[in-house]
Amino acid sequence: MNDAKGHGRRWPDGETRAMVPVPTGIIQQPGVRVRATGLRLPPVIFGISALGNLYQVMPEDRKLAIVAACRAHTTGPVVFDGAGKYGAGLALECLGRALRVQGVSAEQVLISNKLAWRRAPLQGPEPTFEPGVWKNLAHDAMMDVSADGILRCHAEGLALLGSPYRTDLVSVHDPDEYLAMAKGDAAERARRMCDVLGAYRSLIALRKAGVVKAVGIGSKDWRVLRDIADQVDVDWVMLACSLTIMSHPRELIEWVAQAGRRGVAVIDSALFHGGFLTGGDHLDYRPVDPANPEHARALRWRGQFEVICRAHDILPGVACTAFALSIPGVVSVALNTTRADRVAENAAMPAIPIPTALWRDLGEAGLIDRELDFAA
């Protein structure tokens, strides 16, 4: 059922106003095939970082409702994107528990687990990774990237999910962060790259053995992602915070198109820069600091963006999603929410028509590249 009805929605500044018709009752269909894996990705896959208490503590019943809503708006296996880093494993635990409570079989879900972080004892009031972002955690997390370390991460992920669930899509998570720990030491960075490539040898062995179905990369720094993809036979890549309506380097757009032509599925995530573009107070998962020149520029960009979206009665999140899915090579976007009632809207976003004039006005304001032929 694809009814469409106009309805009021709250903007980042709190104003409620009528919007363009938004489809309701959208049920996602299986979408693009991931190479020869047999897997198909729908336009929207569901991130589960909120289940790990991202920015706020959520009660269990809200987490269960979010998982149920994701299932209700996808036909065929619903795709969840997780990571051991999300709440130091809490998100994976919650997902597995919710699926069992709801009687979901392993065949009804596809679970992606981005690997690199394992649980560690919590020594202080909050975890040492991404301070201020994750709330009320019982564990810390540490990176464990190597041929053996990635297998430990994989095993821990399965234990956190619990029977009967498995992770069909796996990747090395945040290889850019791991390499950056070399702090400019070329020899140390080379050693760390050997660790990353060793981790991939282990994941590819798991794929060959049929333990997992697809191997990918998840990274914020797209240049690191590109360098690894040039050396490793990956099935998919996930970009985070790097290919968005606010940041879309021409070189990256060209690489994504090339990856798509090679049959590599590109998933775009963190389209809202950690909630920033939809009115949040974090930018790329760090608290917004107006005194920071980079953050000040982003605040100015967001202000102009909101004005133009408002003029066209298009919510900022809808514009962000439409932009990402219009990029040649991008097959899916990963969207996360803390509210079950927003899942239906997330699933419907790819079906919302965007007026050409919105792209024109964004281009004329210098907010997006005016030469992009797909945003026209």
The 8 nearest C-alpha neighbors of each residue, nearest first, counted from 0:
[[1, 24, 2, 25, 23, 26, 22, 3],
 [0, 2, 24, 25, 23, 22, 3, 26],
 [3, 1, 23, 22, 0, 4, 24, 25],
 [4, 2, 22, 21, 20, 23, 1, 5],
 [3, 5, 20, 21, 6, 22, 2, 23],
 [6, 4, 20, 19, 18, 21, 17, 3],
 [5, 7, 17, 18, 4, 8, 20, 21],
 [6, 8, 17, 16, 15, 18, 9, 5],
 [9, 7, 15, 16, 10, 6, 17, 18],
 [8, 10, 15, 14, 13, 11, 7, 16],
 [9, 11, 13, 14, 12, 15, 8, 314],
 [12, 10, 278, 13, 277, 9, 14, 279],
 [11, 13, 10, 14, 278, 9, 15, 305],
 [14, 12, 10, 11, 9, 15, 8, 278],
 [15, 13, 10, 9, 12, 16, 11, 8],
 [16, 14, 9, 8, 7, 10, 13, 17],
 [17, 15, 7, 8, 18, 14, 9, 6],
 [18, 16, 7, 6, 5, 8, 19, 15],
 [19, 17, 312, 5, 6, 7, 20, 16],
 [18, 20, 312, 5, 21, 313, 17, 6],
 [21, 19, 5, 4, 3, 18, 22, 6],
 [20, 22, 3, 4, 351, 19, 5, 23],
 [23, 21, 3, 2, 1, 347, 20, 4],
 [24, 22, 25, 2, 3, 1, 21, 347],
 [23, 25, 0, 1, 26, 22, 2, 343],
 [26, 24, 23, 347, 1, 27, 72, 346],
 [27, 25, 72, 73, 74, 24, 28, 346],
 [28, 26, 73, 74, 72, 25, 41, 29],
 [27, 29, 74, 30, 41, 73, 26, 75],
 [30, 28, 41, 39, 40, 75, 27, 74],
 [31, 29, 41, 40, 39, 28, 32, 42],
 [30, 32, 39, 40, 33, 330, 41, 29],
 [31, 33, 39, 38, 34, 37, 40, 30],
 [34, 32, 38, 36, 39, 264, 35, 31],
 [33, 35, 36, 262, 32, 234, 263, 37],
 [36, 34, 37, 33, 32, 38, 234, 213],
 [37, 35, 38, 34, 33, 212, 213, 32],
 [36, 38, 35, 32, 39, 33, 34, 212],
 [39, 37, 36, 33, 32, 40, 212, 35],
 [40, 38, 32, 31, 30, 29, 33, 37],
 [39, 41, 30, 31, 29, 32, 42, 38],
 [40, 42, 30, 29, 43, 28, 331, 27],
 [43, 41, 331, 332, 330, 30, 40, 44],
 [44, 42, 332, 41, 331, 333, 346, 45],
 [45, 43, 333, 78, 79, 332, 334, 41],
 [44, 46, 79, 334, 333, 335, 80, 78],
 [45, 47, 335, 80, 334, 333, 79, 48],
 [48, 46, 49, 50, 81, 80, 90, 335],
 [47, 49, 85, 51, 50, 46, 53, 90],
 [50, 48, 53, 51, 52, 47, 337, 336],
 [49, 51, 90, 48, 47, 52, 62, 93],
 [50, 52, 86, 90, 89, 49, 48, 85],
 [53, 51, 56, 55, 49, 134, 50, 133],
 [52, 54, 133, 49, 55, 51, 132, 48],
 [55, 53, 132, 133, 52, 134, 56, 131],
 [56, 54, 52, 53, 134, 57, 133, 49],
 [57, 55, 52, 134, 135, 58, 54, 53],
 [56, 58, 52, 55, 59, 61, 62, 50],
 [59, 57, 60, 61, 62, 56, 63, 52],
 [58, 60, 62, 61, 63, 57, 93, 64],
 [59, 61, 63, 62, 58, 64, 57, 65],
 [62, 60, 64, 63, 59, 58, 65, 57],
 [61, 63, 59, 65, 64, 60, 50, 66],
 [62, 64, 60, 66, 97, 61, 65, 67],
 [63, 65, 61, 67, 62, 66, 339, 68],
 [66, 64, 339, 68, 62, 67, 63, 61],
 [67, 65, 69, 63, 68, 64, 62, 70],
 [68, 66, 64, 70, 65, 69, 71, 63],
 [67, 69, 71, 65, 70, 66, 339, 64],
 [70, 68, 66, 71, 67, 72, 342, 65],
 [69, 71, 67, 68, 72, 73, 77, 66],
 [70, 72, 68, 69, 73, 67, 26, 74],
 [71, 73, 26, 70, 69, 27, 68, 25],
 [74, 72, 27, 26, 70, 77, 71, 75],
 [73, 75, 28, 27, 26, 76, 72, 29],
 [74, 76, 73, 77, 29, 107, 28, 108],
 [75, 77, 108, 107, 109, 78, 74, 106],
 [78, 76, 108, 73, 70, 109, 75, 79],
 [77, 79, 109, 44, 110, 108, 45, 76],
 [80, 78, 45, 110, 46, 44, 111, 109],
 [79, 81, 46, 111, 45, 110, 47, 112],
 [82, 80, 112, 47, 111, 46, 113, 79],
 [83, 81, 113, 112, 84, 85, 114, 91],
 [82, 84, 88, 116, 85, 87, 117, 114],
 [83, 85, 87, 82, 116, 86, 88, 140],
 [86, 84, 48, 51, 87, 82, 83, 90],
 [85, 87, 51, 89, 88, 90, 84, 133],
 [88, 86, 84, 140, 85, 89, 118, 83],
 [87, 89, 83, 86, 91, 90, 85, 84],
 [88, 90, 86, 51, 92, 91, 87, 93],
 [91, 89, 51, 50, 93, 92, 88, 85],
 [92, 90, 94, 160, 93, 88, 89, 159],
 [93, 91, 159, 89, 160, 95, 90, 94],
 [94, 92, 96, 90, 91, 95, 97, 89],
 [93, 95, 91, 97, 96, 92, 90, 98],
 [96, 94, 160, 98, 92, 97, 93, 161],
 [95, 97, 93, 99, 94, 98, 92, 100],
 [98, 96, 100, 94, 63, 99, 95, 93],
 [97, 99, 101, 103, 95, 96, 100, 94],
 [100, 98, 102, 96, 101, 97, 103, 95],
 [101, 99, 97, 98, 102, 96, 103, 63],
 [100, 102, 98, 99, 103, 97, 67, 63],
 [103, 101, 99, 100, 98, 104, 97, 105],
 [104, 102, 98, 101, 99, 107, 105, 100],
 [105, 103, 106, 107, 102, 108, 163, 98],
 [104, 106, 164, 107, 108, 163, 103, 165],
 [107, 105, 104, 108, 76, 109, 103, 164],
 [106, 108, 76, 104, 105, 103, 77, 75],
 [109, 107, 76, 77, 106, 105, 78, 110],
 [110, 108, 78, 76, 77, 167, 79, 111],
 [111, 109, 166, 79, 78, 167, 80, 108],
 [110, 112, 168, 80, 166, 169, 81, 79],
 [113, 111, 82, 81, 169, 114, 166, 168],
 [112, 114, 82, 170, 172, 169, 171, 81],
 [113, 115, 171, 172, 170, 152, 112, 116],
 [114, 116, 172, 142, 143, 144, 171, 149],
 [117, 115, 142, 141, 84, 83, 140, 143],
 [118, 116, 140, 141, 152, 83, 142, 119],
 [117, 119, 140, 87, 139, 138, 141, 88],
 [118, 120, 139, 140, 138, 141, 121, 117],
 [121, 119, 138, 139, 122, 118, 140, 137],
 [120, 122, 138, 139, 123, 126, 119, 137],
 [121, 123, 120, 124, 139, 126, 125, 138],
 [124, 122, 125, 121, 126, 127, 139, 120],
 [123, 125, 126, 122, 121, 135, 136, 137],
 [126, 124, 123, 127, 130, 136, 121, 135],
 [127, 125, 139, 128, 130, 121, 138, 123],
 [126, 128, 130, 129, 125, 139, 140, 123],
 [129, 127, 126, 130, 140, 139, 141, 84],
 [128, 130, 132, 127, 131, 133, 126, 284],
 [131, 129, 132, 128, 127, 126, 125, 133],
 [130, 132, 133, 129, 134, 125, 54, 285],
 [131, 133, 54, 130, 129, 53, 134, 284],
 [134, 132, 53, 54, 52, 131, 86, 136],
 [133, 135, 52, 55, 136, 56, 54, 53],
 [136, 134, 56, 137, 133, 125, 52, 55],
 [137, 135, 138, 134, 86, 133, 125, 126],
 [136, 138, 121, 135, 139, 120, 87, 125],
 [139, 137, 121, 120, 136, 119, 87, 118],
 [138, 140, 121, 126, 119, 120, 118, 87],
 [141, 139, 118, 119, 87, 117, 116, 84],
 [140, 142, 116, 117, 119, 118, 143, 139],
 [141, 143, 116, 115, 144, 117, 140, 177],
 [144, 142, 148, 115, 116, 141, 149, 145],
 [143, 145, 148, 115, 149, 194, 142, 195],
 [144, 146, 194, 148, 198, 147, 197, 149],
 [145, 147, 198, 197, 201, 148, 149, 194],
 [148, 146, 150, 145, 149, 151, 198, 201],
 [147, 149, 145, 143, 151, 144, 150, 146],
 [148, 150, 152, 151, 147, 198, 144, 145],
 [149, 151, 153, 147, 152, 148, 154, 146],
 [150, 152, 148, 154, 149, 153, 155, 147],
 [153, 151, 149, 155, 150, 154, 117, 114],
 [152, 154, 150, 156, 151, 155, 149, 157],
 [153, 155, 151, 157, 156, 152, 150, 158],
 [156, 154, 158, 152, 157, 153, 159, 151],
 [155, 157, 159, 153, 154, 158, 152, 160],
 [156, 158, 160, 154, 155, 159, 161, 165],
 [159, 157, 155, 161, 156, 160, 154, 162],
 [160, 158, 92, 156, 161, 157, 91, 155],
 [161, 159, 95, 92, 157, 91, 158, 156],
 [160, 162, 158, 159, 157, 95, 164, 163],
 [163, 161, 164, 160, 165, 158, 157, 95],
 [162, 164, 105, 161, 165, 104, 160, 99],
 [165, 163, 162, 105, 161, 160, 166, 95],
 [164, 166, 157, 167, 163, 110, 105, 160],
 [165, 167, 110, 168, 111, 112, 211, 169],
 [166, 168, 211, 212, 110, 111, 109, 165],
 [167, 169, 111, 213, 166, 214, 212, 211],
 [170, 168, 112, 214, 113, 111, 215, 213],
 [171, 169, 215, 113, 216, 214, 114, 172],
 [170, 172, 114, 216, 113, 115, 217, 174],
 [173, 171, 113, 217, 114, 115, 174, 170],
 [172, 174, 218, 175, 176, 217, 177, 171],
 [175, 173, 177, 176, 172, 178, 218, 171],
 [174, 176, 173, 178, 177, 223, 220, 179],
 [177, 175, 179, 173, 174, 178, 180, 218],
 [176, 178, 174, 175, 180, 179, 173, 191],
 [179, 177, 175, 180, 176, 188, 181, 191],
 [178, 180, 176, 181, 177, 182, 175, 188],
 [179, 181, 182, 178, 177, 176, 188, 183],
 [180, 182, 188, 179, 187, 184, 183, 178],
 [183, 181, 180, 184, 179, 188, 178, 187],
 [182, 184, 181, 185, 188, 179, 187, 180],
 [183, 185, 187, 181, 186, 182, 188, 189],
 [186, 184, 188, 187, 183, 189, 181, 182],
 [185, 187, 189, 188, 184, 190, 181, 191],
 [188, 186, 190, 184, 181, 189, 185, 191],
 [187, 189, 191, 185, 181, 190, 186, 178],
 [188, 190, 192, 186, 191, 187, 185, 193],
 [191, 189, 187, 193, 188, 192, 186, 194],
 [190, 192, 194, 188, 193, 189, 178, 187],
 [191, 193, 195, 189, 194, 190, 188, 196],
 [192, 194, 190, 196, 191, 195, 197, 189],
 [195, 193, 145, 191, 197, 192, 196, 144],
 [196, 194, 192, 198, 197, 193, 145, 144],
 [195, 197, 199, 193, 198, 194, 192, 200],
 [198, 196, 146, 194, 200, 199, 195, 145],
 [199, 197, 146, 145, 195, 201, 196, 200],
 [200, 198, 202, 196, 201, 197, 203, 195],
 [199, 201, 197, 203, 198, 202, 204, 196],
 [200, 202, 204, 198, 199, 203, 146, 205],
 [203, 201, 199, 205, 204, 200, 206, 198],
 [202, 204, 206, 200, 205, 201, 199, 207],
 [203, 205, 207, 201, 202, 206, 208, 200],
 [206, 204, 202, 208, 210, 203, 207, 211],
 [207, 205, 211, 203, 209, 204, 208, 212],
 [206, 208, 204, 209, 205, 203, 210, 211],
 [209, 207, 205, 206, 210, 204, 211, 203],
 [208, 210, 206, 211, 207, 205, 212, 204],
 [209, 211, 205, 208, 206, 212, 207, 167],
 [212, 210, 167, 206, 209, 205, 213, 168],
 [211, 213, 167, 206, 36, 168, 209, 210],
 [212, 214, 168, 234, 211, 167, 36, 169],
 [215, 213, 169, 233, 170, 234, 168, 235],
 [214, 216, 170, 235, 236, 233, 234, 169],
 [217, 215, 236, 170, 171, 237, 218, 172],
 [216, 218, 237, 172, 236, 238, 173, 171],
 [219, 217, 173, 220, 238, 239, 224, 175],
 [218, 220, 239, 240, 238, 221, 241, 173],
 [221, 219, 222, 218, 223, 175, 224, 241],
 [220, 222, 224, 223, 219, 225, 218, 241],
 [223, 221, 225, 224, 220, 226, 251, 227],
 [224, 222, 226, 221, 225, 220, 175, 227],
 [223, 225, 221, 222, 227, 226, 228, 218],
 [224, 226, 222, 228, 223, 227, 221, 229],
 [227, 225, 223, 229, 224, 228, 222, 230],
 [226, 228, 230, 229, 224, 225, 231, 223],
 [229, 227, 225, 231, 230, 226, 224, 233],
 [230, 228, 226, 227, 231, 225, 232, 224],
 [231, 229, 227, 228, 226, 232, 196, 225],
 [230, 232, 228, 233, 229, 227, 199, 196],
 [231, 233, 228, 234, 230, 229, 214, 203],
 [234, 232, 215, 214, 235, 231, 228, 263],
 [233, 235, 263, 214, 215, 213, 34, 264],
 [236, 234, 264, 215, 263, 233, 265, 214],
 [235, 237, 216, 215, 265, 217, 266, 264],
 [238, 236, 217, 266, 267, 265, 216, 239],
 [237, 239, 267, 218, 268, 219, 217, 241],
 [238, 240, 219, 268, 269, 241, 218, 267],
 [241, 239, 269, 272, 219, 242, 270, 283],
 [240, 242, 239, 219, 243, 246, 238, 221],
 [243, 241, 247, 246, 240, 238, 267, 244],
 [244, 242, 246, 245, 270, 247, 241, 323],
 [243, 245, 319, 246, 322, 247, 367, 323],
 [246, 244, 243, 247, 367, 366, 300, 242],
 [247, 245, 243, 244, 242, 241, 248, 240],
 [246, 248, 242, 243, 249, 244, 245, 252],
 [249, 247, 251, 250, 246, 252, 242, 241],
 [248, 250, 252, 251, 253, 247, 368, 254],
 [251, 249, 253, 248, 252, 254, 247, 255],
 [250, 252, 254, 248, 253, 249, 255, 247],
 [253, 251, 249, 255, 254, 250, 256, 248],
 [252, 254, 256, 250, 251, 255, 249, 257],
 [255, 253, 257, 251, 256, 252, 258, 250],
 [256, 254, 258, 252, 257, 328, 253, 251],
 [255, 257, 328, 259, 253, 327, 254, 258],
 [256, 258, 254, 260, 259, 255, 253, 261],
 [259, 257, 255, 261, 263, 260, 256, 254],
 [258, 260, 328, 262, 256, 263, 261, 257],
 [259, 261, 257, 262, 258, 256, 328, 263],
 [262, 260, 258, 259, 263, 257, 256, 264],
 [261, 263, 259, 260, 34, 264, 258, 33],
 [264, 262, 235, 234, 259, 258, 261, 265],
 [263, 265, 235, 33, 259, 330, 262, 236],
 [266, 264, 329, 236, 235, 330, 237, 328],
 [267, 265, 237, 331, 332, 329, 330, 236],
 [266, 268, 332, 238, 237, 333, 331, 265],
 [269, 267, 333, 239, 270, 332, 238, 266],
 [268, 270, 240, 239, 272, 271, 273, 267],
 [271, 269, 268, 243, 272, 240, 319, 267],
 [270, 272, 276, 274, 269, 273, 275, 277],
 [273, 271, 283, 269, 240, 275, 274, 270],
 [272, 274, 283, 284, 271, 275, 282, 269],
 [275, 273, 279, 271, 277, 272, 276, 281],
 [276, 274, 279, 282, 278, 272, 277, 273],
 [275, 277, 271, 278, 274, 301, 272, 315],
 [276, 278, 275, 274, 279, 316, 315, 11],
 [279, 277, 11, 275, 276, 274, 280, 12],
 [278, 280, 275, 274, 281, 277, 276, 273],
 [279, 281, 287, 286, 275, 278, 282, 274],
 [282, 280, 286, 285, 287, 284, 275, 279],
 [283, 281, 275, 285, 284, 272, 273, 287],
 [282, 284, 273, 272, 285, 281, 240, 275],
 [285, 283, 273, 282, 281, 132, 286, 272],
 [284, 286, 281, 282, 283, 287, 132, 129],
 [287, 285, 281, 280, 282, 288, 284, 131],
 [286, 288, 281, 280, 282, 285, 294, 289],
 [287, 289, 290, 291, 294, 286, 295, 292],
 [290, 288, 295, 291, 294, 287, 292, 298],
 [291, 289, 288, 292, 295, 294, 293, 287],
 [290, 292, 294, 289, 288, 293, 295, 287],
 [293, 291, 295, 294, 290, 296, 289, 297],
 [294, 292, 296, 295, 291, 297, 289, 290],
 [295, 293, 297, 291, 296, 292, 289, 288],
 [294, 296, 292, 289, 298, 297, 293, 291],
 [297, 295, 299, 293, 294, 298, 300, 292],
 [296, 298, 294, 300, 295, 299, 301, 293],
 [299, 297, 301, 295, 300, 296, 294, 302],
 [298, 300, 302, 296, 297, 301, 295, 303],
 [299, 301, 297, 303, 298, 302, 304, 296],
 [302, 300, 304, 298, 299, 303, 297, 305],
 [301, 303, 299, 305, 304, 300, 298, 306],
 [304, 302, 306, 300, 301, 305, 307, 299],
 [303, 305, 301, 307, 302, 306, 300, 308],
 [304, 306, 308, 302, 303, 307, 309, 301],
 [305, 307, 309, 303, 304, 308, 310, 302],
 [306, 308, 310, 304, 309, 305, 303, 311],
 [309, 307, 313, 305, 311, 310, 306, 312],
 [308, 310, 312, 306, 311, 307, 305, 313],
 [309, 311, 307, 308, 312, 306, 313, 305],
 [310, 312, 308, 309, 313, 357, 307, 354],
 [313, 311, 309, 18, 310, 19, 308, 314],
 [314, 312, 308, 311, 309, 315, 317, 18],
 [313, 315, 317, 316, 308, 318, 312, 309],
 [316, 314, 318, 317, 277, 308, 319, 313],
 [317, 315, 319, 318, 314, 277, 320, 271],
 [316, 318, 320, 314, 315, 319, 348, 321],
 [317, 319, 315, 321, 316, 320, 322, 314],
 [320, 318, 316, 322, 317, 321, 244, 315],
 [321, 319, 317, 323, 322, 318, 316, 324],
 [322, 320, 318, 324, 323, 319, 317, 325],
 [321, 323, 325, 319, 320, 324, 318, 244],
 [324, 322, 320, 325, 321, 326, 243, 319],
 [323, 325, 321, 326, 322, 329, 320, 331],
 [324, 326, 322, 323, 321, 373, 327, 374],
 [325, 327, 324, 323, 329, 328, 373, 322],
 [328, 326, 256, 329, 325, 255, 259, 373],
 [329, 327, 259, 256, 255, 265, 330, 326],
 [328, 330, 265, 327, 326, 266, 324, 331],
 [331, 329, 265, 266, 328, 264, 42, 31],
 [332, 330, 42, 266, 43, 329, 41, 267],
 [331, 333, 267, 43, 266, 268, 44, 42],
 [332, 334, 44, 268, 45, 46, 43, 267],
 [335, 333, 45, 46, 332, 44, 43, 268],
 [334, 336, 46, 45, 47, 333, 49, 48],
 [337, 335, 338, 49, 341, 334, 342, 339],
 [336, 338, 49, 339, 335, 65, 57, 50],
 [339, 337, 340, 336, 341, 65, 342, 61],
 [338, 340, 65, 341, 342, 64, 68, 337],
 [339, 341, 338, 342, 343, 344, 68, 65],
 [340, 342, 344, 339, 343, 338, 345, 336],
 [343, 341, 345, 344, 339, 340, 68, 346],
 [344, 342, 346, 345, 341, 347, 340, 72],
 [345, 343, 347, 341, 342, 346, 348, 23],
 [344, 346, 342, 348, 347, 343, 341, 334],
 [345, 347, 343, 344, 348, 43, 342, 25],
 [348, 346, 344, 345, 350, 25, 349, 22],
 [347, 349, 345, 350, 351, 346, 317, 344],
 [350, 348, 351, 347, 321, 320, 42, 346],
 [351, 349, 348, 347, 352, 22, 21, 25],
 [350, 352, 348, 349, 21, 353, 347, 22],
 [353, 351, 350, 354, 349, 321, 19, 348],
 [352, 354, 355, 351, 357, 318, 321, 313],
 [355, 353, 356, 357, 352, 358, 311, 313],
 [356, 354, 357, 358, 375, 353, 359, 374],
 [355, 357, 359, 354, 358, 360, 311, 375],
 [356, 358, 360, 355, 359, 354, 361, 311],
 [359, 357, 361, 356, 360, 355, 374, 362],
 [360, 358, 356, 362, 357, 361, 363, 355],
 [359, 361, 363, 357, 362, 358, 356, 364],
 [362, 360, 358, 364, 366, 359, 363, 367],
 [363, 361, 369, 367, 365, 359, 360, 364],
 [362, 364, 360, 365, 361, 359, 369, 366],
 [365, 363, 361, 362, 366, 360, 367, 303],
 [366, 364, 362, 363, 367, 361, 368, 369],
 [365, 367, 361, 364, 362, 245, 368, 300],
 [368, 366, 362, 365, 361, 369, 244, 245],
 [367, 369, 370, 371, 362, 365, 366, 247],
 [370, 368, 362, 371, 367, 363, 365, 359],
 [369, 371, 368, 372, 362, 374, 367, 373],
 [372, 370, 373, 369, 374, 368, 375, 367],
 [371, 373, 374, 375, 370, 369, 368, 326],
 [372, 374, 371, 375, 325, 326, 327, 322],
 [375, 373, 372, 371, 358, 322, 325, 355],
 [374, 373, 355, 372, 358, 359, 371, 356]]
